[in-house]
């Protein structure tokens, strides 16, 4: 099977349509269709479902997509592994960041890679922690920042920081509260939180159940922007890590109150898949993540 076919298939899967992939690749759409048919014939299966709105992956197509990504990444990393020992590190690294970690880590990491690892191309993907966990386990991501993760048979996990979650609201709404608030007292306030299976919501639910506290969740929003906007309006509160609202806290448009009895804490870790060996580019980006997390924690910007 021609490696180009795999690249074409990955591009089609990620674009969600033949026409978008054709424009991105600079390849005629009929040629892409022909190559996909050849892949399907060789494998004896259907990899794509074609609809009027584009294409979606079949179950076998998902397996092919994940396998093709791994193969292509290994091929692309060969120059950094073979024949360049002692030379500059090169390669492409795909890292997934959950939204709140993205706020604090994405730009420092991006600039650090550009400055210190000029031969490395970094691709940052923002998504929910649950999706990132699945993608790094299957090898779609080289690295992922996860919450409350542990090393397992499929993941190697290194701790970055421990984060404390706070009650966040408009300054005038928080002015009537004490500097610290018990979880039982949070239950008297209207909250807007992410829905399940968001990792922060899972943590809040678990702690609330353990302490027999029924929170007043008036709405759900899986958007950090919406959560902060609702909190700033003064019509409800939310629960966030301080780092996720650092700019608004510094600007005075939001205020944060520490939750106690019990506190809401979670570990933030860097995970990489154990399904394949880690190339030098991935190792160097992982080292940068660890160094940056320690630096941000010392500054009080994260944790």
C-alpha positions as CSV (number, residue, x, y, z in Angstrom):
1,X,0.0,0.0,0.0
2,X,1.4,3.4,-1.0
3,X,2.1,5.7,2.0
4,X,0.6,8.6,0.0
5,X,-2.8,6.8,0.1
6,X,-2.6,6.8,3.9
7,X,-1.8,10.5,4.0
8,X,-4.8,11.1,1.7
9,X,-7.1,9.0,3.8
10,X,-6.0,10.8,7.0
11,X,-6.6,14.2,5.3
12,X,-10.1,13.1,4.2
13,X,-11.0,11.8,7.6
14,X,-9.9,15.0,9.3
15,X,-11.5,17.3,6.7
16,X,-14.8,15.4,6.7
17,X,-15.1,15.7,3.0
18,X,-13.3,14.8,-0.2
19,X,-13.6,18.4,-1.6
20,X,-12.0,20.0,1.4
21,X,-9.2,17.4,1.5
22,X,-8.6,17.9,-2.2
23,X,-8.2,21.6,-1.8
24,X,-5.9,21.1,1.2
25,X,-3.7,18.5,-0.5
26,X,-3.8,20.1,-4.0
27,X,-4.9,16.7,-5.4
28,X,-7.9,16.2,-7.8
29,X,-11.0,14.9,-6.0
30,X,-11.4,12.0,-8.4
31,X,-7.9,10.8,-7.6
32,X,-8.6,10.9,-3.9
33,X,-11.8,8.9,-4.4
34,X,-9.9,6.3,-6.5
35,X,-7.1,6.0,-3.8
36,X,-9.7,5.4,-1.1
37,X,-11.4,2.8,-3.1
38,X,-8.1,1.1,-3.6
39,X,-7.4,1.1,0.1
40,X,-10.9,-0.3,0.8
41,X,-10.4,-3.0,-1.8
42,X,-7.1,-4.0,-0.4
43,X,-8.4,-4.2,3.1
44,X,-11.7,-5.8,2.1
45,X,-13.8,-3.3,4.1
46,X,-15.6,0.0,3.8
47,X,-13.7,2.8,5.6
48,X,-15.9,5.8,4.9
49,X,-19.6,6.5,4.8
50,X,-20.4,9.0,2.0
51,X,-23.3,11.4,2.6
52,X,-24.5,14.6,0.9
53,X,-22.8,16.5,3.7
54,X,-19.4,14.8,3.5
55,X,-18.0,11.6,4.9
56,X,-17.8,9.9,8.3
57,X,-15.6,7.0,9.4
58,X,-17.0,3.5,9.8
59,X,-15.8,1.4,12.7
60,X,-13.1,-0.1,10.5
61,X,-12.4,3.4,9.2
62,X,-11.7,4.6,12.8
63,X,-9.2,1.7,13.2
64,X,-7.6,2.6,9.9
65,X,-7.4,6.3,10.8
66,X,-5.7,5.6,14.1
67,X,-3.3,3.0,12.6
68,X,-2.5,5.3,9.7
69,X,-1.7,8.2,12.1
70,X,0.7,6.0,14.0
71,X,2.4,4.8,10.8
72,X,2.8,8.3,9.4
73,X,4.1,9.7,12.7
74,X,6.7,6.9,12.9
75,X,7.8,7.6,9.3
76,X,7.9,11.3,9.9
77,X,10.0,10.9,13.0
78,X,12.6,8.7,11.3
79,X,14.9,11.6,10.5
80,X,15.0,12.6,14.2
81,X,15.8,9.1,15.3
82,X,18.1,7.7,12.6
83,X,21.2,9.5,11.4
84,X,20.9,12.7,13.4
85,X,22.2,11.7,16.8
86,X,23.9,14.7,18.3
87,X,22.2,17.0,15.8
88,X,19.1,19.2,16.2
89,X,15.9,17.6,17.2
90,X,13.3,17.5,14.5
91,X,9.8,16.2,14.0
92,X,6.1,16.9,14.5
93,X,4.4,16.7,18.0
94,X,0.7,16.7,18.5
95,X,-0.4,17.7,22.0
96,X,-3.9,17.9,23.4
97,X,-4.8,20.5,26.1
98,X,-8.1,20.8,28.0
99,X,-9.6,24.2,27.8
100,X,-8.6,25.5,31.3
101,X,-5.0,24.2,30.8
102,X,-4.9,25.7,27.3
103,X,-5.5,29.2,28.8
104,X,-2.3,29.0,30.9
105,X,0.0,26.6,29.1
106,X,-0.7,26.9,25.3
107,X,1.1,30.2,24.5
108,X,4.2,29.6,26.8
109,X,4.6,26.1,25.3
110,X,4.1,27.4,21.7
111,X,6.7,30.1,22.1
112,X,9.1,27.9,24.0
113,X,9.0,25.2,21.2
114,X,9.6,27.9,18.5
115,X,12.5,29.4,20.4
116,X,14.2,26.3,21.8
117,X,13.2,23.6,19.3
118,X,13.2,25.2,15.9
119,X,13.2,21.9,14.1
120,X,10.0,20.7,15.9
121,X,6.6,21.5,14.6
122,X,4.0,21.5,17.4
123,X,0.3,21.1,16.8
124,X,-1.9,22.0,19.8
125,X,-5.4,20.6,20.0
126,X,-8.0,21.9,22.5
127,X,-10.7,19.5,23.7
128,X,-12.4,18.0,26.7
129,X,-10.2,16.0,29.0
130,X,-12.2,12.8,28.4
131,X,-11.7,13.0,24.6
132,X,-8.0,13.8,25.1
133,X,-7.6,10.7,27.3
134,X,-9.1,8.5,24.6
135,X,-7.0,10.1,21.8
136,X,-3.7,9.8,23.6
137,X,-4.4,6.2,24.6
138,X,-5.0,5.2,20.9
139,X,-2.0,7.2,19.7
140,X,-3.9,10.0,17.9
141,X,-2.0,12.4,20.2
142,X,1.7,12.2,21.1
143,X,1.0,14.0,24.5
144,X,-2.0,15.1,26.4
145,X,-2.6,17.1,29.6
146,X,-5.2,15.2,31.7
147,X,-6.8,15.6,35.1
148,X,-6.5,13.0,37.9
149,X,-4.7,10.5,35.6
150,X,-2.5,7.7,36.7
151,X,0.1,5.6,34.9
152,X,-1.6,2.5,33.4
153,X,-0.9,-0.2,30.8
154,X,-1.6,2.3,28.0
155,X,-0.4,5.6,29.5
156,X,2.8,7.0,31.1
157,X,1.8,9.9,33.3
158,X,3.9,12.6,34.9
159,X,2.5,15.1,37.4
160,X,2.6,18.8,36.3
161,X,0.8,20.7,39.1
162,X,-2.1,20.3,41.6
163,X,-4.9,22.7,41.0
164,X,-7.4,24.1,43.4
165,X,-10.9,25.0,42.1
166,X,-12.7,28.1,43.4
167,X,-16.1,29.7,43.3
168,X,-16.0,32.4,40.7
169,X,-18.4,35.3,40.2
170,X,-18.8,39.0,39.6
171,X,-16.9,41.1,42.2
172,X,-20.1,42.7,43.5
173,X,-21.7,39.2,43.9
174,X,-18.6,37.9,45.7
175,X,-18.3,41.0,48.0
176,X,-21.0,39.6,50.3
177,X,-19.2,36.3,50.7
178,X,-16.4,35.5,53.2
179,X,-12.9,35.0,51.8
180,X,-13.4,31.3,52.1
181,X,-16.7,29.4,51.6
182,X,-17.8,26.0,52.7
183,X,-19.1,23.6,50.0
184,X,-22.4,23.4,52.0
185,X,-22.7,27.2,51.6
186,X,-22.0,27.0,47.9
187,X,-25.2,25.0,47.7
188,X,-27.2,28.1,48.4
189,X,-25.9,29.9,45.3
190,X,-27.0,29.5,41.7
191,X,-24.3,27.7,39.6
192,X,-23.6,27.2,35.9
193,X,-21.3,24.3,35.4
194,X,-20.1,22.1,32.5
195,X,-22.2,19.0,31.8
196,X,-21.0,15.5,32.2
197,X,-18.6,13.9,31.3
198,X,-16.5,17.1,31.8
199,X,-13.8,16.2,34.3
200,X,-14.4,19.3,36.5
201,X,-18.1,18.4,36.7
202,X,-17.3,14.8,37.6
203,X,-15.0,16.0,40.5
204,X,-17.6,18.5,41.8
205,X,-20.4,15.8,41.6
206,X,-18.2,13.2,43.4
207,X,-17.2,15.5,46.2
208,X,-20.8,16.8,46.6
209,X,-22.2,13.3,46.9
210,X,-19.5,12.2,49.4
211,X,-20.4,15.2,51.6
212,X,-24.1,15.0,51.1
213,X,-24.3,18.4,49.5
214,X,-26.9,19.2,46.8
215,X,-25.7,22.0,44.6
216,X,-28.1,24.4,42.8
217,X,-27.0,23.9,39.2
218,X,-29.4,26.1,37.2
219,X,-27.8,25.6,33.8
220,X,-24.9,23.8,32.0
221,X,-22.4,25.1,29.5
222,X,-19.4,23.2,28.0
223,X,-17.7,26.5,27.2
224,X,-15.2,28.3,29.3
225,X,-16.1,31.6,27.6
226,X,-19.8,31.2,28.5
227,X,-19.0,30.1,32.1
228,X,-16.9,33.2,32.6
229,X,-19.5,35.5,30.9
230,X,-22.3,34.2,33.1
231,X,-20.2,34.6,36.2
232,X,-19.2,38.2,35.2
233,X,-22.9,39.0,34.7
234,X,-23.6,38.5,38.4
235,X,-26.6,36.3,37.7
236,X,-24.9,33.1,38.7
237,X,-21.6,31.7,39.9
238,X,-19.3,29.0,38.4
239,X,-16.4,26.9,39.6
240,X,-13.0,27.2,38.0
241,X,-9.3,27.0,38.6
242,X,-7.9,30.5,39.1
243,X,-5.6,29.9,36.1
244,X,-8.6,29.5,33.8
245,X,-9.8,33.1,34.7
246,X,-6.4,34.7,35.4
247,X,-6.9,37.6,32.9
248,X,-10.4,38.4,34.2
249,X,-9.3,38.2,37.9
250,X,-6.4,40.5,37.1
251,X,-8.7,42.9,35.3
252,X,-11.2,42.9,38.1
253,X,-14.1,41.7,36.0
254,X,-14.3,38.4,38.1
255,X,-13.5,37.5,41.6
256,X,-12.6,34.1,43.1
257,X,-13.5,32.6,46.5
258,X,-11.7,29.6,47.9
259,X,-13.9,26.6,48.6
260,X,-13.3,24.7,51.8
261,X,-14.7,21.9,53.9
262,X,-13.9,20.2,51.6
263,X,-11.5,21.9,49.2
264,X,-11.9,21.0,45.5
265,X,-8.5,19.9,44.2
266,X,-7.3,17.9,41.2
267,X,-4.0,16.8,39.8
268,X,-2.9,18.0,36.4
269,X,-0.6,15.6,34.5
270,X,1.1,15.0,31.2
271,X,0.3,11.7,29.6
272,X,1.9,9.9,26.7
273,X,0.9,6.6,25.1
274,X,2.8,3.4,25.8
275,X,1.7,1.8,22.6
276,X,4.7,3.1,20.7
277,X,8.2,4.4,21.5
278,X,8.6,8.1,22.2
279,X,10.8,9.9,19.6
280,X,13.2,12.7,20.6
281,X,10.9,15.5,19.6
282,X,8.1,14.2,21.8
283,X,10.6,13.7,24.7
284,X,11.8,17.3,24.3
285,X,8.3,18.8,24.2
286,X,7.4,16.7,27.3
287,X,10.4,18.1,29.1
288,X,9.4,21.6,28.1
289,X,5.9,21.0,29.5
290,X,7.3,19.9,32.8
291,X,9.7,22.8,33.1
292,X,7.0,25.3,32.1
293,X,4.5,23.9,34.6
294,X,7.1,24.2,37.4
295,X,7.9,27.8,36.4
296,X,4.2,28.8,36.2
297,X,3.6,27.2,39.6
298,X,6.5,29.1,41.1
299,X,5.1,32.4,39.7
300,X,1.7,31.6,41.1
301,X,0.1,31.5,37.7
302,X,-0.9,27.8,37.8
303,X,-2.0,25.6,40.7
